[in-house]
Amino acid sequence: MRGASRASLAEAKERLAAAAAGGQASELGDGLFAVTTLLDSEPALLRSLSDSARDGQARTDLLVSLLGGKVSEAALDVLKGLVSSRWSAPGDLVDATEQLAVLAYVEAADADGQLDDLEDELFRFGRVVNGHPDLRTVLSNPFVAAERKRELLNELLGSRATTQTLRLVTQAAIRPRGRSLDASLAEYARLAAQRRARLVAEVHVAAGLTAEQTARLRAALSAAYGHDVHLNVVLDPEVIGGMSIRTGDELIDGSLVTRLASLRRRLAS
């Protein structure tokens, strides 16, 4: 987002944090996700609610007439702030609503002391989906009923993941909003990491790291980047030895396979 939309989203995040502090963050997220789906399916309504040529109070009145009593008061208050703000494009309003829904679930996980679990589970479930084409096909197929996807995800994650992880994965599978499932999960994980202004590093290793090694690596990366760094560790037999680390667009590759490839290139030249 740029310009007016970026400023409006920043203000909305502040309102969300205040609303979520009341202990109803999950319910807040439910309502915001429901409105995201509504706005995606009703482009005329989206244009009306995001049209800065219309008076802000008129947009708010329209919102209340449609959603009053259908979402929580906390969700309605956050939505009032959204529709009374200025947006550079109609799509920015619905994207902002989705982001706030995710952040509401993140706030709920943080309140339960499960934010680290949420980030790890989103990442690892994305890896599971990528490694099982049949599962990916079922969860990504628009012709598979939403209830069937819910049942499958409950079977897979119901007793193995936090409540907020299950809610976010289910949302990504049922309402993809034009993204692949793994892209949605990656976006949700990014927003969770952004919640406490930290970077995410994907570390590929041939063998698991000990707790001491993990702590040293996290400390080294945090010092290098000037931010707290969350590690997603992937066991990757192709690494052979050493490790490769990707943080955003930057790759630090210290794996043995890369060093061997470099040696072969030098010998061939």
C-alpha positions as a LaTeX table, in Angstrom:
\begin{tabular}{lrrr}
\hline
Residue & $x$ (\AA) & $y$ (\AA) & $z$ (\AA) \\
\hline
Met1 & 0.00 & 0.00 & 0.00 \\
Arg2 & 1.08 & 3.57 & $-0.66$ \\
Gly3 & 0.10 & 7.11 & 0.23 \\
Ala4 & $-3.23$ & 7.54 & 1.94 \\
Ser5 & $-3.81$ & 3.80 & 2.26 \\
Arg6 & $-0.59$ & 3.25 & 4.19 \\
Ala7 & $-1.43$ & 6.00 & 6.66 \\
Ser8 & $-4.99$ & 4.72 & 7.07 \\
Leu9 & $-3.77$ & 1.17 & 7.73 \\
Ala10 & $-1.30$ & 2.40 & 10.37 \\
Glu11 & $-4.11$ & 4.21 & 12.18 \\
Ala12 & $-6.37$ & 1.15 & 11.90 \\
Lys13 & $-3.70$ & $-1.06$ & 13.50 \\
Glu14 & $-3.61$ & 1.26 & 16.50 \\
Arg15 & $-7.39$ & 1.04 & 16.84 \\
Leu16 & $-7.22$ & $-2.73$ & 16.52 \\
Ala17 & $-4.65$ & $-3.03$ & 19.32 \\
Ala18 & $-6.91$ & $-1.02$ & 21.62 \\
Ala19 & $-9.98$ & $-3.09$ & 20.68 \\
Ala20 & $-8.15$ & $-6.42$ & 21.08 \\
Ala21 & $-6.97$ & $-5.43$ & 24.56 \\
Gly22 & $-10.50$ & $-6.05$ & 25.79 \\
Gly23 & $-9.96$ & $-9.81$ & 25.63 \\
Gln24 & $-12.17$ & $-10.45$ & 22.60 \\
Ala25 & $-9.45$ & $-10.63$ & 19.96 \\
Ser26 & $-10.61$ & $-13.94$ & 18.47 \\
Glu27 & $-14.18$ & $-12.72$ & 18.09 \\
Leu28 & $-12.82$ & $-9.53$ & 16.57 \\
Gly29 & $-10.84$ & $-11.56$ & 14.04 \\
Asp30 & $-13.90$ & $-13.65$ & 13.16 \\
Gly31 & $-15.93$ & $-10.52$ & 12.40 \\
Leu32 & $-13.20$ & $-8.88$ & 10.33 \\
Phe33 & $-12.65$ & $-12.01$ & 8.26 \\
Ala34 & $-16.40$ & $-12.25$ & 7.63 \\
Val35 & $-16.41$ & $-8.66$ & 6.36 \\
Thr36 & $-13.36$ & $-9.39$ & 4.17 \\
Thr37 & $-15.37$ & $-12.14$ & 2.49 \\
Leu38 & $-18.38$ & $-9.83$ & 2.12 \\
Leu39 & $-16.36$ & $-7.06$ & 0.49 \\
Asp40 & $-14.66$ & $-9.49$ & $-1.89$ \\
Ser41 & $-18.05$ & $-10.77$ & $-3.03$ \\
Glu42 & $-19.75$ & $-7.34$ & $-3.31$ \\
Pro43 & $-17.60$ & $-4.99$ & $-5.42$ \\
Ala44 & $-20.32$ & $-2.32$ & $-5.58$ \\
Leu45 & $-20.45$ & $-2.21$ & $-1.78$ \\
Leu46 & $-16.67$ & $-2.05$ & $-1.59$ \\
Arg47 & $-16.63$ & 0.94 & $-3.94$ \\
Ser48 & $-19.31$ & 2.70 & $-1.89$ \\
Leu49 & $-17.47$ & 2.18 & 1.39 \\
Ser50 & $-14.08$ & 3.25 & 0.02 \\
Asp51 & $-15.21$ & 6.20 & $-2.15$ \\
Ser52 & $-13.49$ & 9.27 & $-0.69$ \\
Ala53 & $-15.77$ & 11.50 & $-2.77$ \\
Arg54 & $-18.59$ & 10.48 & $-0.42$ \\
Asp55 & $-18.86$ & 11.99 & 3.04 \\
Gly56 & $-17.14$ & 9.87 & 5.68 \\
Gln57 & $-20.21$ & 9.88 & 7.91 \\
Ala58 & $-22.33$ & 8.65 & 5.02 \\
Arg59 & $-19.96$ & 5.72 & 4.51 \\
Thr60 & $-20.05$ & 4.94 & 8.23 \\
Asp61 & $-23.87$ & 5.09 & 8.30 \\
Leu62 & $-24.02$ & 2.65 & 5.38 \\
Leu63 & $-21.69$ & 0.27 & 7.21 \\
Val64 & $-23.74$ & 0.39 & 10.41 \\
Ser65 & $-27.01$ & $-0.15$ & 8.52 \\
Leu66 & $-25.57$ & $-3.32$ & 6.97 \\
Leu67 & $-23.56$ & $-4.79$ & 9.84 \\
Gly68 & $-25.07$ & $-3.42$ & 13.04 \\
Gly69 & $-25.84$ & $-6.41$ & 15.28 \\
Lys70 & $-24.15$ & $-8.85$ & 12.87 \\
Val71 & $-20.59$ & $-8.42$ & 14.10 \\
Ser72 & $-19.22$ & $-7.65$ & 17.56 \\
Glu73 & $-19.20$ & $-4.05$ & 18.76 \\
Ala74 & $-15.39$ & $-4.16$ & 18.79 \\
Ala75 & $-15.30$ & $-5.27$ & 15.14 \\
Leu76 & $-17.88$ & $-2.65$ & 14.18 \\
Asp77 & $-15.82$ & 0.11 & 15.83 \\
Val78 & $-12.68$ & $-0.97$ & 13.94 \\
Leu79 & $-14.65$ & $-1.13$ & 10.69 \\
Lys80 & $-16.10$ & 2.34 & 11.25 \\
Gly81 & $-12.57$ & 3.68 & 11.44 \\
Leu82 & $-11.65$ & 1.84 & 8.25 \\
Val83 & $-14.52$ & 3.13 & 6.11 \\
Ser84 & $-14.18$ & 6.71 & 7.37 \\
Ser85 & $-10.50$ & 6.74 & 6.31 \\
Arg86 & $-9.07$ & 7.52 & 2.88 \\
Trp87 & $-7.92$ & 4.72 & 0.55 \\
Ser88 & $-5.86$ & 5.03 & $-2.60$ \\
Ala89 & $-7.81$ & 2.18 & $-4.22$ \\
Pro90 & $-10.93$ & 0.20 & $-3.21$ \\
Gly91 & $-8.91$ & $-3.00$ & $-2.99$ \\
Asp92 & $-6.75$ & $-1.45$ & $-0.27$ \\
Leu93 & $-9.75$ & $-1.29$ & 2.06 \\
Val94 & $-10.49$ & $-5.01$ & 1.81 \\
Asp95 & $-6.78$ & $-5.90$ & 2.02 \\
Ala96 & $-6.53$ & $-3.81$ & 5.18 \\
Thr97 & $-9.59$ & $-5.56$ & 6.65 \\
Glu98 & $-7.94$ & $-8.94$ & 6.04 \\
Gln99 & $-4.67$ & $-7.80$ & 7.61 \\
Leu100 & $-6.50$ & $-6.60$ & 10.70 \\
Ala101 & $-8.35$ & $-9.92$ & 10.95 \\
Val102 & $-5.04$ & $-11.79$ & 10.93 \\
Leu103 & $-3.55$ & $-9.41$ & 13.48 \\
Ala104 & $-6.57$ & $-9.91$ & 15.76 \\
Tyr105 & $-5.84$ & $-13.64$ & 15.82 \\
Val106 & $-2.16$ & $-12.85$ & 16.41 \\
Glu107 & $-3.14$ & $-10.69$ & 19.38 \\
Ala108 & $-5.23$ & $-13.58$ & 20.72 \\
Ala109 & $-2.30$ & $-15.99$ & 20.38 \\
Asp110 & 0.03 & $-13.51$ & 22.08 \\
Ala111 & $-2.40$ & $-13.08$ & 24.97 \\
Asp112 & $-2.36$ & $-16.87$ & 25.41 \\
Gly113 & 1.45 & $-16.99$ & 25.29 \\
Gln114 & 1.33 & $-18.89$ & 21.99 \\
Leu115 & 2.70 & $-16.43$ & 19.45 \\
Asp116 & 5.89 & $-18.45$ & 18.86 \\
Asp117 & 3.77 & $-21.58$ & 18.40 \\
Leu118 & 1.54 & $-19.79$ & 15.90 \\
Glu119 & 4.49 & $-18.68$ & 13.75 \\
Asp120 & 6.12 & $-22.12$ & 13.84 \\
Glu121 & 2.89 & $-23.95$ & 13.04 \\
Leu122 & 2.01 & $-21.74$ & 10.08 \\
Phe123 & 5.47 & $-22.30$ & 8.62 \\
Arg124 & 5.51 & $-26.04$ & 9.24 \\
Phe125 & 2.01 & $-26.63$ & 7.90 \\
Gly126 & 3.04 & $-24.77$ & 4.74 \\
Arg127 & 5.93 & $-27.23$ & 4.41 \\
Val128 & 3.57 & $-30.17$ & 4.92 \\
Val129 & 1.25 & $-28.91$ & 2.20 \\
Asn130 & 4.15 & $-28.43$ & $-0.22$ \\
Gly131 & 5.38 & $-31.96$ & 0.49 \\
His132 & 1.99 & $-33.64$ & $-0.07$ \\
Pro133 & 0.52 & $-32.79$ & $-3.49$ \\
Asp134 & $-2.75$ & $-34.65$ & $-2.81$ \\
Leu135 & $-3.38$ & $-32.63$ & 0.34 \\
Arg136 & $-2.48$ & $-29.42$ & $-1.47$ \\
Thr137 & $-4.90$ & $-30.27$ & $-4.27$ \\
Val138 & $-7.80$ & $-30.91$ & $-1.90$ \\
Leu139 & $-7.24$ & $-27.78$ & 0.18 \\
Ser140 & $-6.72$ & $-25.58$ & $-2.89$ \\
Asn141 & $-9.59$ & $-26.96$ & $-4.98$ \\
Pro142 & $-12.46$ & $-24.42$ & $-5.15$ \\
Phe143 & $-14.89$ & $-27.24$ & $-5.92$ \\
Val144 & $-14.22$ & $-29.04$ & $-2.62$ \\
Ala145 & $-16.88$ & $-27.95$ & $-0.13$ \\
Ala146 & $-15.76$ & $-25.60$ & 2.64 \\
Glu147 & $-17.17$ & $-27.96$ & 5.26 \\
Arg148 & $-15.05$ & $-30.83$ & 3.90 \\
Lys149 & $-11.94$ & $-28.67$ & 4.14 \\
Arg150 & $-12.83$ & $-27.72$ & 7.71 \\
Glu151 & $-13.28$ & $-31.38$ & 8.64 \\
Leu152 & $-9.96$ & $-32.34$ & 7.09 \\
Leu153 & $-8.08$ & $-29.52$ & 8.80 \\
Asn154 & $-9.68$ & $-30.36$ & 12.14 \\
Glu155 & $-8.48$ & $-33.94$ & 11.71 \\
Leu156 & $-4.95$ & $-32.81$ & 10.83 \\
Leu157 & $-4.51$ & $-29.90$ & 13.24 \\
Gly158 & $-7.29$ & $-30.00$ & 15.81 \\
Ser159 & $-5.19$ & $-31.55$ & 18.59 \\
Arg160 & $-1.76$ & $-30.58$ & 17.24 \\
Ala161 & $-1.93$ & $-26.82$ & 16.78 \\
Thr162 & $-3.15$ & $-23.72$ & 18.54 \\
Thr163 & $-6.71$ & $-22.55$ & 18.01 \\
Gln164 & $-5.49$ & $-19.47$ & 16.15 \\
Thr165 & $-3.33$ & $-21.53$ & 13.79 \\
Leu166 & $-6.32$ & $-23.69$ & 12.91 \\
Arg167 & $-8.46$ & $-20.62$ & 12.28 \\
Leu168 & $-5.87$ & $-19.01$ & 10.01 \\
Val169 & $-5.12$ & $-22.18$ & 8.05 \\
Thr170 & $-8.84$ & $-22.79$ & 7.58 \\
Gln171 & $-9.35$ & $-19.22$ & 6.37 \\
Ala172 & $-6.46$ & $-19.57$ & 3.90 \\
Ala173 & $-7.91$ & $-22.80$ & 2.50 \\
Ile174 & $-11.53$ & $-21.69$ & 2.26 \\
Arg175 & $-11.05$ & $-18.02$ & 1.27 \\
Pro176 & $-7.75$ & $-17.85$ & $-0.66$ \\
Arg177 & $-8.45$ & $-14.40$ & $-2.18$ \\
Gly178 & $-6.58$ & $-15.28$ & $-5.37$ \\
Arg179 & $-3.47$ & $-16.58$ & $-3.60$ \\
Ser180 & $-2.05$ & $-20.06$ & $-3.33$ \\
Leu181 & $-2.44$ & $-21.72$ & 0.07 \\
Asp182 & 1.27 & $-21.54$ & 0.87 \\
Ala183 & 1.37 & $-17.86$ & $-0.17$ \\
Ser184 & $-1.47$ & $-17.08$ & 2.25 \\
Leu185 & 0.23 & $-18.97$ & 5.08 \\
Ala186 & 3.50 & $-17.14$ & 4.38 \\
Glu187 & 1.68 & $-13.79$ & 4.44 \\
Tyr188 & $-0.04$ & $-14.63$ & 7.71 \\
Ala189 & 3.29 & $-15.70$ & 9.24 \\
Arg190 & 4.87 & $-12.44$ & 8.02 \\
Leu191 & 2.17 & $-10.41$ & 9.74 \\
Ala192 & 2.67 & $-12.40$ & 12.94 \\
Ala193 & 6.41 & $-11.67$ & 12.88 \\
Gln194 & 5.75 & $-8.03$ & 12.05 \\
Arg195 & 3.55 & $-7.81$ & 15.15 \\
Arg196 & 6.70 & $-7.55$ & 17.27 \\
Ala197 & 8.94 & $-6.06$ & 14.59 \\
Arg198 & 11.17 & $-9.04$ & 14.04 \\
Leu199 & 12.60 & $-10.72$ & 10.97 \\
Val200 & 12.06 & $-14.33$ & 9.91 \\
Ala201 & 15.04 & $-16.42$ & 8.78 \\
Glu202 & 14.56 & $-19.76$ & 7.04 \\
Val203 & 17.53 & $-21.96$ & 7.94 \\
His204 & 18.24 & $-25.14$ & 5.95 \\
Val205 & 20.48 & $-27.68$ & 7.70 \\
Ala206 & 21.35 & $-31.33$ & 7.16 \\
Ala207 & 20.83 & $-32.21$ & 10.84 \\
Gly208 & 18.80 & $-30.62$ & 13.60 \\
Leu209 & 20.31 & $-27.81$ & 15.66 \\
Thr210 & 20.72 & $-28.10$ & 19.41 \\
Ala211 & 19.07 & $-25.52$ & 21.66 \\
Glu212 & 22.50 & $-23.92$ & 22.23 \\
Gln213 & 23.26 & $-23.75$ & 18.49 \\
Thr214 & 19.82 & $-22.26$ & 17.80 \\
Ala215 & 20.30 & $-19.61$ & 20.48 \\
Arg216 & 23.78 & $-18.68$ & 19.15 \\
Leu217 & 22.53 & $-18.44$ & 15.56 \\
Arg218 & 19.53 & $-16.32$ & 16.58 \\
Ala219 & 21.78 & $-13.99$ & 18.57 \\
Ala220 & 24.27 & $-13.65$ & 15.68 \\
Leu221 & 21.56 & $-12.88$ & 13.13 \\
Ser222 & 19.80 & $-10.45$ & 15.47 \\
Ala223 & 23.08 & $-8.59$ & 15.97 \\
Ala224 & 23.75 & $-8.54$ & 12.22 \\
Tyr225 & 20.32 & $-7.22$ & 11.25 \\
Gly226 & 19.61 & $-5.03$ & 14.27 \\
His227 & 16.27 & $-6.80$ & 14.85 \\
Asp228 & 15.03 & $-9.79$ & 16.75 \\
Val229 & 15.07 & $-12.78$ & 14.38 \\
His230 & 12.70 & $-15.75$ & 14.43 \\
Leu231 & 14.21 & $-18.98$ & 13.05 \\
Asn232 & 12.32 & $-21.46$ & 10.89 \\
Val233 & 14.64 & $-24.48$ & 10.75 \\
Val234 & 14.24 & $-26.93$ & 7.85 \\
Leu235 & 15.97 & $-30.32$ & 7.71 \\
Asp236 & 17.24 & $-30.49$ & 4.14 \\
Pro237 & 19.35 & $-33.50$ & 3.00 \\
Glu238 & 20.53 & $-31.55$ & $-0.04$ \\
Val239 & 22.52 & $-29.22$ & 2.22 \\
Ile240 & 24.97 & $-32.07$ & 3.11 \\
Gly241 & 26.86 & $-29.94$ & 5.65 \\
Gly242 & 26.83 & $-26.41$ & 7.04 \\
Met243 & 23.66 & $-24.39$ & 6.47 \\
Ser244 & 21.94 & $-21.91$ & 4.22 \\
Ile245 & 19.98 & $-18.98$ & 5.62 \\
Arg246 & 17.40 & $-16.89$ & 3.76 \\
Thr247 & 16.13 & $-13.68$ & 5.33 \\
Gly248 & 13.77 & $-11.84$ & 3.01 \\
Asp249 & 15.57 & $-11.55$ & $-0.33$ \\
Glu250 & 19.03 & $-12.17$ & 1.15 \\
Leu251 & 20.64 & $-15.61$ & 1.02 \\
Ile252 & 23.63 & $-16.63$ & 3.14 \\
Asp253 & 24.77 & $-19.96$ & 1.76 \\
Gly254 & 27.43 & $-21.77$ & 3.75 \\
Ser255 & 26.35 & $-25.30$ & 2.81 \\
Leu256 & 28.90 & $-27.90$ & 1.73 \\
Val257 & 27.07 & $-28.58$ & $-1.52$ \\
Thr258 & 27.45 & $-24.92$ & $-2.52$ \\
Arg259 & 31.15 & $-24.88$ & $-1.61$ \\
Leu260 & 31.72 & $-28.04$ & $-3.68$ \\
Ala261 & 29.89 & $-26.52$ & $-6.63$ \\
Ser262 & 32.06 & $-23.40$ & $-6.35$ \\
Leu263 & 35.21 & $-25.56$ & $-6.23$ \\
Arg264 & 34.12 & $-27.47$ & $-9.33$ \\
Arg265 & 33.59 & $-24.19$ & $-11.20$ \\
Arg266 & 37.06 & $-22.98$ & $-10.25$ \\
Leu267 & 38.68 & $-26.26$ & $-11.32$ \\
Ala268 & 36.86 & $-26.17$ & $-14.65$ \\
Ser269 & 37.93 & $-22.61$ & $-15.45$ \\
\hline
\end{tabular}
